Amino acid sequence: QSALTQPASVSGSPGQSITISCTGTSSDVGGYDFVSWYQQYPGKAPKLMIYEVSKRPSGVSDRFSGSKSGNTASLTISGLQAEDEADYYCCSYAGSTTRFGGGTKLTVL
Amino acid sequence: QVQLQESGPGLVKPSETLSLTCTVSGGSIIDYYWSWIRQRPGKGLEWLGYIYYSGNTIYNPSLKSRVTVSIDTSKNQFSLSLRSVTAADSAVYYCARDEGIAVGTFDYWGQGTLVTVSS
């Protein structure tokens, strides 16, 4: 099964907004509203940041938001902070299977 | 607070079976889907499979022939078996809880355990 497509890296300055895209197909991202996003620091387990496209778990900053259009989901981080520098992975339900994106390294300049 | 902890050998020989167990504490294993996810060194996340507390399983099609996930509700544990391993199976293996219905909403994760396949 193919991984979802994410940019390898994105960067932004403190205070700015960035968006990470996650492109799939009508069999995964486009077919279901079950897209989630994970933040991972080096050597640590991933942390759920967004689920069901745009919902935020309790305790996650409202600077993180999610959306979807067609076969592409997006994670937007507003008011970028140094602590946001991490790897980000999207994940989508794909009808009895689950796919992750290849990951995006966010650098805060 | 739900906590997950992986355990098992850190070194497995090629062609043998990788076996890991995830112990769930601070909550019941009942009524949730539980999953194994791995991450090869320097690479992305790869979902391996789910198990429901009832024993129903869903596997990654690309690994289905080599993977078995089982559950022991009396011990609040679930396990992973990966047969016929090669060096390509060397990875950090995570166990996780799916908050939804096996749709990729992993809200609790173990810390991960590194497994190296080498003779």
gemmi code that builds the backbone of each chain (N, CA, C; Angstrom):
import gemmi

chains = {
    "A": [
        ("GLN", (0.841, -1.192, 0.000), (0.000, 0.000, 0.000), (0.878, 1.245, 0.000)),
        ("SER", (0.500, 2.275, -0.765), (1.315, 3.471, -0.879), (1.080, 4.398, 0.297)),
        ("ALA", (2.172, 5.046, 0.724), (2.055, 6.030, 1.788), (1.418, 7.296, 1.228)),
        ("LEU", (0.821, 8.059, 2.101), (0.305, 9.362, 1.710), (1.486, 10.299, 1.453)),
        ("THR", (1.288, 11.284, 0.585), (2.398, 12.153, 0.174), (2.431, 13.454, 0.970)),
        ("GLN", (3.538, 13.663, 1.642), (3.782, 14.912, 2.376), (5.080, 15.540, 1.880)),
        ("PRO", (5.200, 16.876, 1.993), (6.496, 17.493, 1.673), (7.521, 17.048, 2.695)),
        ("ALA", (8.742, 16.859, 2.260), (9.780, 16.380, 3.168), (10.088, 17.393, 4.262)),
        ("SER", (9.997, 18.663, 3.913), (10.321, 19.688, 4.889), (9.555, 20.969, 4.622)),
        ("VAL", (9.290, 21.698, 5.682), (8.742, 23.042, 5.607), (9.435, 23.862, 6.684)),
        ("SER", (9.427, 25.160, 6.499), (10.045, 26.024, 7.501), (9.273, 27.321, 7.626)),
        ("GLY", (9.460, 27.972, 8.741), (8.814, 29.256, 8.980), (9.466, 29.967, 10.143)),
        ("SER", (9.221, 31.222, 10.228), (9.778, 32.034, 11.315), (8.779, 32.116, 12.459)),
        ("PRO", (9.266, 32.360, 13.650), (8.357, 32.508, 14.793), (7.268, 33.531, 14.511)),
        ("GLY", (6.043, 33.168, 14.863), (4.912, 34.056, 14.662), (4.185, 33.850, 13.342)),
        ("GLN", (4.874, 33.255, 12.390), (4.254, 33.015, 11.091), (3.333, 31.799, 11.147)),
        ("SER", (2.623, 31.573, 10.043), (1.794, 30.384, 9.885), (2.389, 29.502, 8.799)),
        ("ILE", (2.292, 28.207, 8.992), (2.731, 27.277, 7.960), (1.631, 26.241, 7.754)),
        ("THR", (1.650, 25.631, 6.572), (0.692, 24.580, 6.253), (1.439, 23.383, 5.688)),
        ("ILE", (1.098, 22.218, 6.195), (1.665, 20.962, 5.710), (0.565, 20.204, 4.994)),
        ("SER", (0.835, 19.793, 3.779), (-0.166, 19.079, 3.001), (0.034, 17.566, 3.093)),
        ("CYS", (-1.027, 16.860, 2.819), (-1.038, 15.396, 2.866), (-1.950, 14.925, 1.739)),
        ("THR", (-1.347, 14.423, 0.687), (-2.120, 14.056, -0.497), (-2.281, 12.556, -0.622)),
        ("GLY", (-3.521, 12.155, -0.801), (-3.804, 10.742, -0.982), (-4.654, 10.531, -2.211)),
        ("THR", (-5.604, 9.642, -2.083), (-6.502, 9.324, -3.189), (-7.942, 9.270, -2.681)),
        ("SER", (-8.843, 8.955, -3.567), (-10.245, 8.822, -3.179), (-10.477, 7.577, -2.338)),
        ("SER", (-9.451, 6.714, -2.255), (-9.560, 5.491, -1.446), (-9.148, 5.725, 0.006)),
        ("ASP", (-8.548, 6.860, 0.265), (-8.155, 7.138, 1.637), (-8.577, 8.556, 2.034)),
        ("VAL", (-7.706, 9.529, 1.872), (-7.998, 10.902, 2.332), (-9.317, 11.419, 1.756)),
        ("GLY", (-9.500, 11.246, 0.471), (-10.689, 11.783, -0.179), (-11.963, 11.028, 0.097)),
        ("GLY", (-11.831, 9.806, 0.580), (-13.002, 8.964, 0.737), (-13.609, 8.937, 2.119)),
        ("TYR", (-12.853, 9.421, 3.103), (-13.306, 9.340, 4.496), (-12.875, 10.585, 5.269)),
        ("ASP", (-13.659, 10.935, 6.269), (-13.287, 12.053, 7.144), (-12.559, 11.530, 8.384)),
        ("PHE", (-11.588, 10.658, 8.128), (-10.785, 10.083, 9.214), (-9.309, 10.342, 8.918)),
        ("VAL", (-8.948, 11.607, 8.929), (-7.558, 12.003, 8.771), (-7.065, 12.536, 10.113)),
        ("SER", (-5.923, 12.066, 10.533), (-5.335, 12.523, 11.786), (-3.911, 13.013, 11.539)),
        ("TRP", (-3.409, 13.799, 12.469), (-2.060, 14.364, 12.371), (-1.323, 14.111, 13.690)),
        ("TYR", (-0.032, 13.790, 13.557), (0.800, 13.469, 14.710), (2.056, 14.323, 14.686)),
        ("GLN", (2.451, 14.747, 15.879), (3.700, 15.476, 16.083), (4.677, 14.525, 16.764)),
        ("GLN", (5.916, 14.503, 16.271), (6.914, 13.624, 16.868), (8.232, 14.352, 17.047)),
        ("TYR", (8.718, 14.376, 18.277), (10.048, 14.883, 18.568), (11.046, 13.731, 18.459)),
        ("PRO", (12.311, 14.044, 18.183), (13.319, 12.983, 18.040), (13.385, 12.079, 19.268)),
        ("GLY", (13.336, 10.788, 19.026), (13.442, 9.818, 20.096), (12.197, 9.657, 20.941)),
        ("LYS", (11.119, 10.310, 20.547), (9.876, 10.247, 21.323), (8.757, 9.606, 20.506)),
        ("ALA", (7.724, 9.179, 21.210), (6.557, 8.637, 20.529), (5.745, 9.770, 19.913)),
        ("PRO", (5.048, 9.483, 18.834), (4.172, 10.488, 18.230), (3.064, 10.910, 19.192)),
        ("LYS", (2.550, 12.133, 18.957), (1.453, 12.672, 19.755), (0.324, 13.100, 18.821)),
        ("LEU", (-0.879, 12.698, 19.155), (-2.049, 13.056, 18.352), (-2.335, 14.546, 18.479)),
        ("MET", (-2.394, 15.226, 17.332), (-2.643, 16.668, 17.322), (-4.004, 17.022, 16.728)),
        ("ILE", (-4.414, 16.267, 15.720), (-5.691, 16.500, 15.032), (-6.280, 15.134, 14.694)),
        ("TYR", (-7.599, 14.974, 14.838), (-8.243, 13.751, 14.395), (-9.536, 14.100, 13.672)),
        ("GLU", (-10.024, 13.159, 12.904), (-11.240, 13.365, 12.101), (-11.168, 14.702, 11.358)),
        ("VAL", (-10.069, 14.888, 10.681), (-9.762, 16.029, 9.792), (-9.463, 17.319, 10.545)),
        ("SER", (-10.342, 17.692, 11.482), (-10.221, 19.041, 12.055), (-10.457, 19.117, 13.561)),
        ("LYS", (-10.612, 17.995, 14.220), (-10.884, 18.027, 15.657), (-9.577, 17.995, 16.448)),
        ("ARG", (-9.558, 18.755, 17.524), (-8.377, 18.824, 18.379), (-8.619, 18.081, 19.682)),
        ("PRO", (-7.698, 17.173, 20.056), (-7.833, 16.533, 21.375), (-7.680, 17.570, 22.484)),
        ("SER", (-8.224, 17.255, 23.632), (-8.068, 18.127, 24.781), (-6.593, 18.345, 25.079)),
        ("GLY", (-6.229, 19.611, 25.299), (-4.849, 19.923, 25.653), (-3.979, 20.347, 24.488)),
        ("VAL", (-4.463, 20.156, 23.261), (-3.691, 20.583, 22.085), (-4.010, 22.050, 21.791)),
        ("SER", (-2.990, 22.830, 21.568), (-3.145, 24.263, 21.330), (-4.045, 24.534, 20.130)),
        ("ASP", (-4.850, 25.603, 20.250), (-5.719, 25.967, 19.118), (-4.928, 26.623, 17.992)),
        ("ARG", (-3.626, 26.705, 18.128), (-2.789, 27.162, 17.010), (-2.705, 26.082, 15.926)),
        ("PHE", (-3.090, 24.870, 16.286), (-3.079, 23.761, 15.339), (-4.491, 23.558, 14.795)),
        ("SER", (-4.589, 23.501, 13.475), (-5.894, 23.274, 12.864), (-5.739, 22.380, 11.645)),
        ("GLY", (-6.812, 21.672, 11.319), (-6.778, 20.761, 10.187), (-7.940, 21.017, 9.246)),
        ("SER", (-7.740, 20.650, 7.986), (-8.783, 20.792, 6.989), (-8.563, 19.768, 5.892)),
        ("LYS", (-9.527, 19.690, 4.991), (-9.410, 18.758, 3.870), (-10.171, 19.301, 2.671)),
        ("SER", (-9.577, 19.098, 1.506), (-10.236, 19.431, 0.253), (-9.916, 18.341, -0.756)),
        ("GLY", (-10.930, 17.649, -1.185), (-10.715, 16.551, -2.114), (-9.807, 15.491, -1.515)),
        ("ASN", (-8.758, 15.158, -2.229), (-7.838, 14.106, -1.780), (-6.668, 14.645, -0.972)),
        ("THR", (-6.707, 15.920, -0.599), (-5.604, 16.524, 0.141), (-6.076, 17.088, 1.485)),
        ("ALA", (-5.393, 16.646, 2.530), (-5.632, 17.179, 3.869), (-4.495, 18.136, 4.215)),
        ("SER", (-4.769, 19.036, 5.127), (-3.759, 20.025, 5.504), (-3.742, 20.252, 7.001)),
        ("LEU", (-2.542, 20.457, 7.513), (-2.344, 20.852, 8.907), (-1.765, 22.260, 8.885)),
        ("THR", (-2.413, 23.178, 9.572), (-1.916, 24.545, 9.665), (-1.518, 24.845, 11.099)),
        ("ILE", (-0.338, 25.405, 11.248), (0.127, 25.851, 12.555), (0.289, 27.355, 12.479)),
        ("SER", (-0.461, 28.060, 13.295), (-0.384, 29.513, 13.305), (0.447, 29.979, 14.498)),
        ("GLY", (0.957, 31.202, 14.411), (1.762, 31.729, 15.509), (2.913, 30.805, 15.845)),
        ("LEU", (3.675, 30.444, 14.848), (4.734, 29.447, 14.986), (5.639, 29.738, 16.184)),
        ("GLN", (5.938, 28.682, 16.932), (6.826, 28.799, 18.083), (7.985, 27.825, 17.946)),
        ("ALA", (9.063, 28.110, 18.639), (10.247, 27.253, 18.558), (9.915, 25.809, 18.929)),
        ("GLU", (9.021, 25.634, 19.863), (8.657, 24.284, 20.326), (7.882, 23.490, 19.289)),
        ("ASP", (7.439, 24.138, 18.223), (6.709, 23.425, 17.169), (7.652, 22.680, 16.240)),
        ("GLU", (8.948, 22.930, 16.360), (9.917, 22.253, 15.491), (9.915, 20.767, 15.822)),
        ("ALA", (9.502, 19.970, 14.852), (9.313, 18.528, 15.042), (8.978, 17.912, 13.695)),
        ("ASP", (8.794, 16.607, 13.694), (8.289, 15.902, 12.524), (6.773, 15.759, 12.661)),
        ("TYR", (6.089, 15.882, 11.525), (4.630, 15.770, 11.521), (4.204, 14.718, 10.509)),
        ("TYR", (3.283, 13.857, 10.936), (2.798, 12.779, 10.087), (1.280, 12.860, 9.967)),
        ("CYS", (0.790, 12.673, 8.757), (-0.640, 12.522, 8.583), (-0.954, 11.027, 8.537)),
        ("CYS", (-2.223, 10.733, 8.765), (-2.670, 9.341, 8.800), (-4.116, 9.320, 8.314)),
        ("SER", (-4.451, 8.348, 7.505), (-5.816, 8.267, 6.996), (-6.339, 6.843, 7.030)),
        ("TYR", (-7.605, 6.729, 7.375), (-8.315, 5.478, 7.211), (-8.460, 5.228, 5.715)),
        ("ALA", (-8.363, 3.947, 5.329), (-8.455, 3.628, 3.907), (-9.278, 2.367, 3.713)),
        ("GLY", (-10.356, 2.278, 4.473), (-11.255, 1.148, 4.279), (-10.619, -0.170, 4.659)),
        ("SER", (-10.583, -0.488, 5.920), (-10.006, -1.706, 6.502), (-8.488, -1.686, 6.521)),
        ("THR", (-7.902, -0.557, 6.193), (-6.472, -0.406, 6.401), (-6.200, 1.044, 6.809)),
        ("THR", (-5.004, 1.299, 7.261), (-4.627, 2.629, 7.748), (-3.300, 3.011, 7.126)),
        ("ARG", (-3.195, 4.230, 6.608), (-1.973, 4.673, 5.933), (-1.425, 5.918, 6.611)),
        ("PHE", (-0.113, 5.968, 6.715), (0.580, 7.160, 7.186), (1.236, 7.875, 6.015)),
        ("GLY", (1.438, 9.155, 6.195), (2.257, 9.907, 5.265), (3.727, 9.683, 5.562)),
        ("GLY", (4.577, 10.132, 4.653), (6.008, 9.934, 4.822), (6.649, 10.837, 5.864)),
        ("GLY", (5.898, 11.838, 6.315), (6.417, 12.730, 7.346), (6.984, 14.025, 6.781)),
        ("THR", (6.841, 15.082, 7.565), (7.352, 16.404, 7.191), (8.139, 16.975, 8.359)),
        ("LYS", (9.359, 17.396, 8.080), (10.175, 18.012, 9.125), (9.926, 19.508, 9.119)),
        ("LEU", (9.424, 20.008, 10.224), (9.180, 21.441, 10.370), (10.362, 22.084, 11.077)),
        ("THR", (10.933, 23.071, 10.426), (12.026, 23.839, 11.019), (11.540, 25.245, 11.325)),
        ("VAL", (11.750, 25.672, 12.553), (11.415, 27.048, 12.944), (12.696, 27.863, 12.879)),
        ("LEU", (12.723, 28.794, 11.961), (13.948, 29.544, 11.671), (14.334, 30.511, 12.788)),
    ],
    "B": [
        ("GLN", (-4.859, 7.873, 34.024), (-4.149, 8.116, 32.770), (-3.705, 6.765, 32.169)),
        ("VAL", (-4.124, 6.516, 30.956), (-3.762, 5.270, 30.290), (-2.278, 5.289, 29.934)),
        ("GLN", (-1.614, 4.194, 30.195), (-0.208, 4.055, 29.826), (-0.009, 2.736, 29.113)),
        ("LEU", (0.867, 2.755, 28.110), (1.202, 1.548, 27.364), (2.706, 1.330, 27.463)),
        ("GLN", (3.105, 0.079, 27.598), (4.519, -0.256, 27.724), (4.832, -1.487, 26.881)),
        ("GLU", (5.741, -1.321, 25.920), (6.179, -2.441, 25.098), (7.270, -3.222, 25.821)),
        ("SER", (7.303, -4.514, 25.574), (8.372, -5.344, 26.130), (8.675, -6.482, 25.161)),
        ("GLY", (9.926, -6.929, 25.209), (10.335, -8.023, 24.342), (11.799, -7.903, 23.992)),
        ("PRO", (12.327, -8.898, 23.310), (13.759, -8.905, 22.950), (14.131, -7.739, 22.050)),
        ("GLY", (15.306, -7.201, 22.279), (15.782, -6.105, 21.455), (16.591, -6.586, 20.254)),
        ("LEU", (16.893, -7.859, 20.250), (17.691, -8.441, 19.169), (17.053, -9.754, 18.717)),
        ("VAL", (16.823, -9.852, 17.419), (16.224, -11.053, 16.845), (17.071, -11.485, 15.645)),
        ("LYS", (17.250, -12.770, 15.494), (18.048, -13.277, 14.371), (17.216, -13.319, 13.094)),
        ("PRO", (17.875, -13.122, 11.961), (17.158, -13.235, 10.676), (16.474, -14.583, 10.545)),
        ("SER", (15.303, -14.561, 9.938), (14.440, -15.720, 9.676), (13.646, -16.156, 10.913)),
        ("GLU", (13.955, -15.606, 12.076), (13.213, -15.972, 13.275), (11.971, -15.092, 13.448)),
        ("THR", (11.287, -15.281, 14.574), (10.053, -14.545, 14.834), (10.269, -13.463, 15.882)),
        ("LEU", (9.848, -12.269, 15.536), (9.881, -11.129, 16.454), (8.604, -11.176, 17.292)),
        ("SER", (8.760, -11.142, 18.605), (7.587, -11.183, 19.490), (7.659, -10.060, 20.508)),
        ("LEU", (6.616, -9.256, 20.551), (6.536, -8.143, 21.492), (5.190, -8.162, 22.203)),
        ("THR", (5.187, -7.641, 23.415), (3.958, -7.525, 24.191), (3.769, -6.092, 24.632)),
        ("CYS", (2.539, -5.645, 24.633), (2.188, -4.309, 25.109), (1.270, -4.451, 26.324)),
        ("THR", (1.692, -3.884, 27.433), (0.894, -3.931, 28.656), (0.195, -2.594, 28.847)),
        ("VAL", (-1.112, -2.654, 29.016), (-1.928, -1.451, 29.183), (-2.251, -1.263, 30.664)),
        ("SER", (-1.972, -0.100, 31.202), (-2.287, 0.198, 32.593), (-3.050, 1.512, 32.677)),
        ("GLY", (-3.767, 1.701, 33.787), (-4.512, 2.938, 33.978), (-5.844, 2.967, 33.254)),
        ("GLY", (-6.227, 1.868, 32.652), (-7.476, 1.800, 31.917), (-7.709, 0.390, 31.424)),
        ("SER", (-8.906, 0.125, 30.964), (-9.229, -1.211, 30.504), (-8.918, -1.380, 29.021)),
        ("ILE", (-8.596, -2.606, 28.680), (-8.325, -2.929, 27.280), (-9.638, -3.165, 26.530)),
        ("ILE", (-10.716, -3.251, 27.302), (-12.032, -3.523, 26.723), (-12.542, -2.308, 25.956)),
        ("ASP", (-13.273, -2.575, 24.864), (-13.987, -1.545, 24.113), (-13.114, -0.661, 23.235)),
        ("TYR", (-11.860, -1.040, 23.040), (-11.001, -0.261, 22.158), (-10.314, -1.157, 21.137)),
        ("TYR", (-9.850, -0.514, 20.064), (-8.943, -1.145, 19.122), (-7.520, -0.792, 19.543)),
        ("TRP", (-6.639, -1.775, 19.418), (-5.234, -1.602, 19.799), (-4.366, -1.920, 18.608)),
        ("SER", (-3.236, -1.223, 18.505), (-2.478, -1.321, 17.268), (-0.983, -1.429, 17.518)),
        ("TRP", (-0.295, -1.949, 16.508), (1.163, -1.921, 16.459), (1.576, -1.070, 15.271)),
        ("ILE", (2.540, -0.227, 15.495), (3.063, 0.698, 14.499), (4.586, 0.669, 14.622)),
        ("ARG", (5.289, 0.696, 13.506), (6.743, 0.693, 13.596), (7.355, 1.849, 12.827)),
        ("GLN", (8.594, 2.127, 13.144), (9.332, 3.211, 12.498), (10.768, 2.769, 12.289)),
        ("ARG", (11.109, 2.513, 11.037), (12.488, 2.155, 10.714), (13.381, 3.348, 10.992)),
        ("PRO", (14.658, 3.116, 11.266), (15.570, 4.218, 11.598), (15.554, 5.318, 10.549)),
        ("GLY", (15.253, 6.527, 10.978), (15.260, 7.674, 10.092), (14.108, 7.716, 9.101)),
        ("LYS", (13.128, 6.842, 9.286), (12.020, 6.743, 8.335), (10.689, 7.107, 8.986)),
        ("GLY", (9.631, 6.969, 8.215), (8.304, 7.323, 8.692), (7.615, 6.191, 9.430)),
        ("LEU", (6.374, 6.455, 9.804), (5.575, 5.494, 10.556), (4.901, 4.509, 9.610)),
        ("GLU", (4.808, 3.271, 10.067), (4.152, 2.219, 9.288), (3.189, 1.464, 10.195)),
        ("TRP", (1.914, 1.486, 9.854), (0.921, 0.771, 10.626), (1.001, -0.721, 10.301)),
        ("LEU", (0.981, -1.571, 11.340), (1.124, -3.009, 11.143), (-0.206, -3.746, 11.274)),
        ("GLY", (-1.013, -3.358, 12.261), (-2.252, -4.079, 12.446), (-3.016, -3.619, 13.671)),
        ("TYR", (-4.289, -4.013, 13.712), (-5.180, -3.713, 14.837), (-5.682, -5.010, 15.450)),
        ("ILE", (-6.053, -4.925, 16.725), (-6.853, -5.976, 17.335), (-7.897, -5.320, 18.223)),
        ("TYR", (-9.111, -5.846, 18.177), (-10.179, -5.396, 19.052), (-10.170, -6.300, 20.281)),
        ("TYR", (-10.752, -5.835, 21.374), (-10.710, -6.631, 22.599), (-11.391, -7.984, 22.400)),
        ("SER", (-12.288, -8.059, 21.425), (-12.997, -9.315, 21.147), (-12.105, -10.321, 20.424)),
        ("GLY", (-10.963, -9.831, 19.917), (-10.055, -10.711, 19.186), (-10.070, -10.485, 17.684)),
        ("ASN", (-11.010, -9.685, 17.186), (-11.026, -9.375, 15.754), (-9.769, -8.615, 15.366)),
        ("THR", (-9.199, -8.963, 14.214), (-7.954, -8.338, 13.777), (-8.085, -7.744, 12.382)),
        ("ILE", (-7.259, -6.741, 12.124), (-7.126, -6.109, 10.809), (-5.637, -5.910, 10.601)),
        ("TYR", (-5.121, -6.351, 9.458), (-3.682, -6.289, 9.215), (-3.340, -5.436, 7.993)),
        ("ASN", (-2.135, -4.887, 8.028), (-1.591, -4.202, 6.867), (-1.440, -5.248, 5.752)),
        ("PRO", (-2.049, -5.009, 4.601), (-1.988, -6.009, 3.522), (-0.562, -6.387, 3.117)),
        ("SER", (0.349, -5.437, 3.237), (1.719, -5.705, 2.790), (2.472, -6.627, 3.749)),
        ("LEU", (1.949, -6.810, 4.951), (2.620, -7.647, 5.946), (1.734, -8.784, 6.422)),
        ("LYS", (0.548, -8.874, 5.881), (-0.475, -9.774, 6.409), (0.002, -11.218, 6.548)),
        ("SER", (0.831, -11.670, 5.631), (1.246, -13.070, 5.658), (2.231, -13.360, 6.783)),
        ("ARG", (2.820, -12.334, 7.374), (3.846, -12.543, 8.405), (3.434, -12.056, 9.790)),
        ("VAL", (2.319, -11.347, 9.891), (1.942, -10.695, 11.150), (0.775, -11.402, 11.831)),
        ("THR", (0.893, -11.525, 13.138), (-0.230, -11.951, 13.973), (-0.277, -11.049, 15.204)),
        ("VAL", (-1.455, -10.525, 15.488), (-1.667, -9.754, 16.708), (-2.680, -10.509, 17.559)),
        ("SER", (-2.367, -10.674, 18.835), (-3.250, -11.404, 19.745), (-3.499, -10.558, 20.996)),
        ("ILE", (-4.482, -10.964, 21.783), (-4.845, -10.173, 22.958), (-5.165, -11.078, 24.138)),
        ("ASP", (-4.815, -10.611, 25.335), (-5.146, -11.317, 26.573), (-5.817, -10.293, 27.486)),
        ("THR", (-7.138, -10.289, 27.473), (-7.862, -9.272, 28.236), (-7.692, -9.458, 29.748)),
        ("SER", (-7.422, -10.682, 30.174), (-7.251, -10.928, 31.609), (-5.975, -10.274, 32.139)),
        ("LYS", (-5.015, -10.095, 31.256), (-3.746, -9.474, 31.652), (-3.639, -8.030, 31.164)),
        ("ASN", (-4.665, -7.550, 30.467), (-4.611, -6.209, 29.862), (-3.382, -6.069, 28.958)),
        ("GLN", (-3.156, -7.093, 28.135), (-2.011, -7.107, 27.244), (-2.431, -7.500, 25.828)),
        ("PHE", (-1.678, -7.003, 24.854), (-1.807, -7.519, 23.500), (-0.405, -7.682, 22.933)),
        ("SER", (-0.290, -8.541, 21.926), (1.026, -8.951, 21.467), (1.145, -8.907, 19.957)),
        ("LEU", (2.398, -8.830, 19.507), (2.732, -8.830, 18.091), (3.679, -9.979, 17.805)),
        ("SER", (3.405, -10.721, 16.747), (4.352, -11.705, 16.228), (4.607, -11.379, 14.766)),
        ("LEU", (5.872, -11.261, 14.419), (6.264, -10.995, 13.036), (7.246, -12.086, 12.631)),
        ("ARG", (6.827, -12.906, 11.696), (7.598, -14.091, 11.328), (8.608, -13.801, 10.222)),
        ("SER", (9.597, -14.665, 10.139), (10.582, -14.625, 9.057), (11.188, -13.239, 8.876)),
        ("VAL", (11.710, -12.686, 9.939), (12.220, -11.312, 9.887), (13.528, -11.220, 9.116)),
        ("THR", (13.740, -10.041, 8.551), (14.999, -9.693, 7.882), (15.471, -8.364, 8.473)),
        ("ALA", (16.609, -7.917, 8.001), (17.159, -6.649, 8.488), (16.180, -5.497, 8.254)),
        ("ALA", (15.351, -5.624, 7.248), (14.380, -4.563, 6.936), (13.296, -4.429, 8.009)),
        ("ASP", (13.228, -5.389, 8.894), (12.247, -5.319, 9.988), (12.833, -4.651, 11.235)),
        ("SER", (14.090, -4.276, 11.176), (14.694, -3.537, 12.290), (14.023, -2.173, 12.399)),
        ("ALA", (13.518, -1.869, 13.566), (12.733, -0.643, 13.730), (12.415, -0.411, 15.201)),
        ("VAL", (11.916, 0.770, 15.486), (11.284, 1.017, 16.780), (9.817, 0.612, 16.624)),
        ("TYR", (9.368, -0.255, 17.509), (8.003, -0.741, 17.460), (7.191, -0.070, 18.572)),
        ("TYR", (6.077, 0.532, 18.162), (5.185, 1.202, 19.113), (3.864, 0.441, 19.213)),
        ("CYS", (3.315, 0.393, 20.407), (1.925, -0.023, 20.540), (1.107, 1.231, 20.824)),
        ("ALA", (-0.150, 1.211, 20.414), (-0.971, 2.408, 20.534), (-2.441, 2.028, 20.648)),
        ("ARG", (-3.219, 2.934, 21.212), (-4.665, 2.751, 21.295), (-5.344, 3.605, 20.240)),
        ("ASP", (-6.315, 3.025, 19.549), (-7.134, 3.805, 18.617), (-8.381, 4.254, 19.361)),
        ("GLU", (-8.548, 5.560, 19.472), (-9.680, 6.112, 20.212), (-10.985, 5.917, 19.454)),
        ("GLY", (-10.884, 5.691, 18.158), (-12.073, 5.520, 17.348), (-12.342, 4.055, 17.037)),
        ("ILE", (-12.758, 3.805, 15.828), (-13.102, 2.447, 15.414), (-12.119, 1.967, 14.354)),
        ("ALA", (-10.852, 1.873, 14.761), (-9.793, 1.409, 13.856), (-9.681, 2.333, 12.647)),
        ("VAL", (-9.641, 3.652, 12.937), (-9.585, 4.631, 11.849), (-8.343, 5.503, 11.893)),
        ("GLY", (-7.371, 5.110, 12.718), (-6.118, 5.858, 12.758), (-6.072, 6.995, 13.745)),
        ("THR", (-6.948, 6.976, 14.738), (-6.932, 7.994, 15.788), (-6.222, 7.423, 17.006)),
        ("PHE", (-4.900, 7.491, 16.983), (-4.076, 6.877, 18.027), (-3.823, 7.905, 19.135)),
        ("ASP", (-4.576, 7.785, 20.231), (-4.500, 8.806, 21.270), (-3.511, 8.478, 22.390)),
        ("TYR", (-3.189, 7.228, 22.567), (-2.179, 6.848, 23.552), (-1.164, 5.934, 22.885)),
        ("TRP", (0.120, 6.180, 23.191), (1.222, 5.430, 22.596), (2.154, 4.931, 23.695)),
        ("GLY", (2.784, 3.806, 23.438), (3.894, 3.389, 24.275), (5.114, 4.209, 23.917)),
        ("GLN", (6.166, 4.050, 24.699), (7.391, 4.807, 24.438), (8.169, 4.257, 23.250)),
        ("GLY", (7.844, 3.049, 22.839), (8.531, 2.418, 21.725), (9.678, 1.544, 22.196)),
        ("THR", (9.919, 0.485, 21.459), (11.032, -0.400, 21.768), (11.800, -0.705, 20.489)),
        ("LEU", (13.110, -0.575, 20.542), (13.943, -0.808, 19.377), (14.226, -2.298, 19.227)),
        ("VAL", (13.931, -2.808, 18.056), (14.240, -4.198, 17.740), (15.205, -4.212, 16.568)),
        ("THR", (16.308, -4.882, 16.755), (17.314, -5.019, 15.710), (17.339, -6.460, 15.238)),
        ("VAL", (17.299, -6.638, 13.933), (17.396, -7.977, 13.353), (18.824, -8.169, 12.852)),
        ("SER", (19.522, -9.063, 13.492), (20.922, -9.289, 13.150), (21.368, -10.639, 13.693)),
        ("SER", (22.288, -11.262, 12.975), (22.829, -12.543, 13.445), (23.987, -12.318, 14.406)),
    ],
}
model = gemmi.Model(1)
for chain_id, residues in chains.items():
    chain = gemmi.Chain(chain_id)
    for i, (resn, *xyz) in enumerate(residues, 1):
        res = gemmi.Residue()
        res.name, res.seqid = resn, gemmi.SeqId(i, " ")
        for name, pos in zip(("N", "CA", "C"), xyz):
            atom = gemmi.Atom()
            atom.name, atom.element = name, gemmi.Element(name[0])
            atom.pos, atom.b_iso = gemmi.Position(*pos), 0.0
            res.add_atom(atom)
        chain.add_residue(res)
    model.add_chain(chain)
structure = gemmi.Structure()
structure.add_model(model)
structure.setup_entities()
